[in-house]
Amino acid sequence: MSLIRQIVFCFGIFYATAVSAQLAVTVSPVKITGQKAVVQLRMKNDFADKVKSARAVCFLLDEQGQMVGQSTKWVVGQNKTSLEPKGEATFNFVITSPQPFTTTNLTTKVSFSRVVLDGDKLADVTKAVTITNPK
């Protein structure tokens, strides 16, 4: 394969991967108050269809990477409004602990397990969702 074809092929793969992320999610830093931790998600729908529902899980990790809490919720739909094309929404994960958190240096890991589009089409969450954590 010639060098130009290799470059075009690589660019095509990169472009296809870059445009496939249709649900952009920004995870805010965790806020701790006593026995509660709140993690805010800001979501933007770049699909042509509305997002009827989306389910996500949020893990709280300490400095050693050990899980100290978790929550799984429908962040769009399922008794909440759907997310229209080009629409934005905010969801707050509230994670409680039986005792106060021993550290305030917690990080989060968020992943989506299901995204349902209009017409009950399932989106491939590995390709359709991008999650960013601002610094």
C-alpha positions, -999 to 999 in steps of 0.1 A, spaced: 0 0 0 14 34 -9 22 60 17 -6 83 5 -32 54 7 -20 46 42 -24 82 53 -58 85 38 -68 51 54 -56 63 88 -73 96 85 -106 78 75 -104 56 106 -97 86 128 -125 106 113 -150 78 116 -140 73 153 -141 111 160 -176 116 146 -192 85 161 -194 100 196 -229 114 197 -236 119 234 -210 141 250 -208 139 287 -188 162 310 -182 149 346 -177 176 372 -154 171 402 -171 154 431 -185 176 459 -186 160 494 -209 170 522 -207 147 552 -220 113 541 -230 124 506 -210 128 475 -225 146 445 -212 141 409 -228 163 382 -230 151 346 -236 176 318 -248 159 287 -252 171 251 -271 152 225 -254 153 191 -275 125 176 -300 133 149 -326 114 170 -337 122 205 -323 101 234 -352 84 250 -332 70 279 -297 65 291 -284 45 320 -250 52 337 -230 41 366 -208 63 387 -180 49 408 -162 69 436 -125 60 440 -101 69 468 -64 78 463 -54 42 460 -81 35 433 -103 15 457 -140 19 452 -157 37 482 -191 42 466 -212 37 435 -246 45 420 -264 33 389 -292 55 376 -313 64 345 -298 98 337 -321 104 308 -357 91 304 -373 65 327 -396 91 345 -375 120 333 -378 139 300 -359 127 270 -330 146 255 -338 163 222 -313 165 193 -288 193 201 -303 195 236 -284 196 269 -293 182 303 -278 179 337 -280 150 361 -266 148 397 -255 114 410 -259 114 448 -238 87 464 -243 81 502 -221 63 527 -230 48 560 -203 70 576 -187 102 565 -161 99 537 -126 97 552 -110 116 524 -120 145 502 -95 134 475 -120 112 456 -121 107 419 -149 94 397 -153 69 369 -185 71 349 -196 47 322 -229 42 303 -244 8 300 -274 17 278 -285 45 254 -319 42 237 -328 65 208 -361 74 194 -377 44 177 -362 22 204 -329 20 186 -299 11 208 -268 31 205 -234 14 208 -222 30 241 -186 22 234 -186 44 203 -215 68 208 -206 82 242 -176 104 251 -169 112 287 -146 140 297 -135 150 332 -125 187 333 -94 195 353 
